[in-house]
Amino acid sequence: MPQLDTSTWFITIVSSMITLFILFQLKISMQTFPTPPSPKILTMQKTKNPWESKWTKIYLPLSSLQQ
């Protein structure tokens, strides 16, 4: 029974891996990806609330009165 010649297996496996790597790189490089969204400039609009124009008294908490 003849013995199986495995001397060329290494070069076969390495060359096929290199070929697959190149093919996948080409496939990925040809793919188009969507552009990332550009940041939107937001202008802050100040809303006029009725309590903003009035003067309000700020009361201290009850615990701070006792000293």
C-alpha positions as CSV (number, residue, x, y, z in Angstrom):
1,M,0.0,0.0,0.0
2,P,1.6,3.3,-1.1
3,Q,2.2,6.0,1.5
4,L,0.3,9.3,1.2
5,D,2.6,12.1,0.0
6,T,2.0,15.1,2.3
7,S,5.0,17.2,1.2
8,T,2.9,19.6,-0.9
9,W,0.1,20.1,1.7
10,F,1.8,23.0,3.4
11,I,2.2,25.1,0.3
12,T,-1.3,24.2,-0.9
13,I,-2.9,25.3,2.4
14,V,-0.8,28.5,2.6
15,S,-1.5,29.5,-1.0
16,S,-5.2,28.9,-0.6
17,M,-5.3,31.0,2.6
18,I,-3.5,33.9,0.9
19,T,-5.9,33.6,-2.1
20,L,-8.9,33.7,0.2
21,F,-7.5,36.6,2.1
22,I,-7.0,38.6,-1.1
23,L,-10.4,37.8,-2.4
24,F,-12.1,38.9,0.8
25,Q,-10.1,42.1,0.9
26,L,-11.2,42.9,-2.6
27,K,-14.8,42.1,-1.8
28,I,-14.8,44.3,1.2
29,S,-13.0,47.2,-0.5
30,M,-15.6,47.2,-3.3
31,Q,-18.5,47.5,-0.8
32,T,-19.9,50.9,-0.3
33,F,-20.9,52.0,3.2
34,P,-23.3,54.8,4.0
35,T,-21.7,58.0,5.1
36,P,-22.0,58.8,8.8
37,P,-24.6,61.5,9.7
38,S,-23.2,65.0,9.9
39,P,-23.9,66.8,13.2
40,K,-26.9,69.0,13.0
41,I,-26.4,72.5,14.4
42,L,-29.3,73.2,16.8
43,T,-30.2,76.7,17.6
44,M,-31.6,77.1,21.1
45,Q,-34.9,78.8,21.0
46,K,-35.8,80.5,24.3
47,T,-39.5,80.0,25.2
48,K,-41.1,82.7,27.2
49,N,-42.7,81.3,30.3
50,P,-45.1,83.4,32.3
51,W,-43.2,82.8,35.6
52,E,-39.9,83.9,34.1
53,S,-40.9,87.6,34.0
54,K,-42.3,87.6,37.5
55,W,-40.2,87.9,40.6
56,T,-40.4,84.9,42.9
57,K,-39.3,84.8,46.5
58,I,-37.0,81.9,47.4
59,Y,-37.8,80.5,50.8
60,L,-35.2,78.8,52.9
61,P,-35.9,75.3,54.2
62,L,-37.3,75.1,57.7
63,S,-34.3,73.3,59.0
64,S,-31.9,76.2,58.2
65,L,-33.9,78.7,60.3
66,Q,-33.0,77.0,63.6
67,Q,-29.4,77.8,64.4
